[in-house]
Amino acid sequence: MNSLSLVVPAHNSGKFIKPFLREYYRIFARKFNPFELIVVCNGCTDNTVEICNSLKKEFPLKIEEIPKKGKGRALVRGFNLSKNEIVGFLDADNPFDLEQIKKMICLLANFDMVIASKYTKGSARLQDSQLRRFVSLGGGIFSRIFFGLNLTDTQAGAKFFKRQVWEKIDDNFLCKGFDFDIEFLYKVKKLKFSIKEFHIPFEFRGFSTVSLKYLPSMLKRLIQLRFLK
């Protein structure tokens, strides 16, 4: 497998997205052939779309605009547009070393899906923001108890998988926001695909769009997913 489709969900990311997209293309286009970079602009009201369009003069870039419907909807749209053997996503403010991401992707030679973990078992998680620590810890506990996902970090914004994984999954997701990751991993697990977690130290950027106002609806959807679907 030597072709990669990278999806980047973006919501009002104009202040920081340009250097990250340049770095994504510079690093991955050297390693993977063909390589496609897909940015899904999710209800952007700033200059994110204009900045992405300006980068088309430098390298190939696919840009898709959707109304604001959550990170999950943006990722589903991007995955459905992808064409290559390996599919995955990185956040618009990627906190990870891309050389380590490349090493993680190489693990797909032996696994069906690989996901980054910002944390190791028992780590203090002090580098992250207080809210993101809460969401990460809560998501980890909830997903372990209710979905049987024995993973350290379900919420890290770096996940890659073989095309056959996406082709066999029902892409009608109940979880449209930051809870999408848990539903995705749950569906992968139910189909008995193998998942490998790969620890990568991270750098907190401070650009997170996670907010406490989203938590009640996320919890409601996850309970519906587990007990009503």
N, C-alpha and C positions, 0 to 999 in steps of 0.2 A: 504494500500500500504506500503510494508516494504522492497522492493528490489530496489536497486539503481545502475545505470550505470553512472559512472562519466568519461567524456571525457576531456582530457587535450591536447590542441593543443600546439605544441612546435616547435620553430624555433631557432636553435643555442642557446639553453638554458642550455648548459652544466655547466656554471659557478654557476648556482643557483638552478637547478631543483631538485636535490637529496633530500634536506631536506623538500621541499614542497610535493613531492610524498610520502615520509615517513609519513608526517603529515596527508595527505589526507587519507592514508590507516588506520592509527592509529585511527583517529576520526570517519570515516564513517563506517569502518568494524564493529565497536562496535554497531552502531545504526541500520544498514541495513543488512539484511540477505535474499538472497545473495547480495553481493556487488562486482561489477567489476570495475576495474580501467583501462582505455584505454588511452594510450598516442599515439597521432598521430604526428610523427616526419615529419615536413613539410620542405623538402629540406634542412635538417641539414647538414652542412659541418664541424661542430666541433665534439666534443665527446658526444653529447647528446644521441645518440643511444647506445653507449657503456656503458654510465652511467646507462641508463634505464635497459639494459640487466643485469648489475651487481646487480641491485636491485631485480631481480627475485629470488635470493637466499634467500631474506628476506620475500617476500610476493608475492602473485599472481599478475601478471602485464601483460597486453596485449600491445604489441608494434606494431604499424603499420607505415611503412615508405611510403611516397609519394613524388613525385617531388615537388619543391616549386611552389605551385599554389594558395597560399593565405590562410588566417585563415579560411575563409568560406568553402573552399574545404576540409580542414582538419577536420572541425567540421561535415560536411556532411558525410565524411567517417566514423568518429567515431560513429555518431548517427546510421548509417546503420549497424554497427557492434554490437551495443548494444542489450541486451536481456531482461533487467529488466523493472519493472513497472514504475519506475521513471527514466528519462533520463535528463542529464544536463551537463554543462561544467563549469570549472574554469580555469583561465589562469595559465600558468606555474609559474608565479611569484605572485600568489594570494595575494592581499592586504587586504583581509577581515578576520575577526575573524570567525573561522570555527564553533564555538558554535552558532554564530548568523546565519550562513548559514544553520545550522541544523534547527533552529527555522523557517527560511524562507521556507525551504523545507516542513515543517509540514503544511504550509498554503495550500498545494495542496489538503488537505482534503476538501477545500471549493472553490478552483480555479483550472483552467486548467494549468496555467503557472504562475510561480513566478520569478521575476527578481530583482536583487539587484540594488540599487541606491546609488551612492557615495555621492549624494547631496540631500539636502532638498530644498524646494521652497525658493528662495531668498538667499540661502547660497552663501558665497563668493568664494568657490572652491579654496582657496589659497593653500591648501595642494598639489594639483596636479601640474604637470609640465605645463608650459605655452602652449606648443603645445597640450597636452592632454586636457587642458581646452578649447582651441580653437575648437578642434575636437568634444568634448562633447557638448559645447554650440551650435556650428554650426549644429551638428547632431540633437540636440534636436529641434532647431528652424525649420530646414528643414523637419524633420519627422512630426512635428506638422502641418506645413502649407500644405505640399504636400501629406502626408499619413494619416493625422488625428490621429496620435499617441499622445495622451495627457499624455506623460510620462516625468518624470524629467530627466532620464538618460537612453538613449537607448544603450549606449556603454559599460556599466559596464560588466566586464568579469565574470559574475555569473548569469546563467539562468538555470532554471529547469522546467520540464514539464511532464505531463502524457504521457505514450507511445502512447495513441490514438491520441494525437496532432501530433506527428511525422508521424504516420501511415496515417493520412488523408491529410498531406501537400504534395504538389508536390515538390520533392527534387531536381528538376532541377532549381538551383538558378542562376540568372544572376549575382548577386553580390558575388564575390569570396573572397574579402578581408575584411577589417574592416567594410565595408558597409553591410556585411552579416547580422549583427544584425538587421538593419532597415528592410531589406527585410523579414527576418524571422518573426519579430514582425508584419509586415504588412500582411503577409500571415495568421498568427494566428488570427489577428483582422478580416480579410475578412471571415474567417470560423466561426466567432462569438464565438470563445473560449474566456474564461475570463482570464484576465491578472492582476496580483496583483504586485504592486511595493513595495519593502521593503527596507527601508533605513538602511544601515549599514555603520558606520564610517570606513574609510580605512587608510592604511598606504602606502604612495607612495614609491615604491621600486627603481625606477630609471632604470628599465630594459626594458622599453618599446621599441618596434620595430616600433612604429608609426613614419612616416616620411612625410614631406610636399610633397615629390615627388609622393606619392600615391593619394593625394587629387584630382587632376584633373580627373583621371580615375574613382575614386569613385563617384565624382559628375556626370560624364557622365553616368555611369551605373544607378545611382539612377534616373536621368531624363528619361532614357530609360525605366526603370521599371515603372515609374509613367505614362508616356504619350504614350509609344509605345507598351507595352505588354498588 
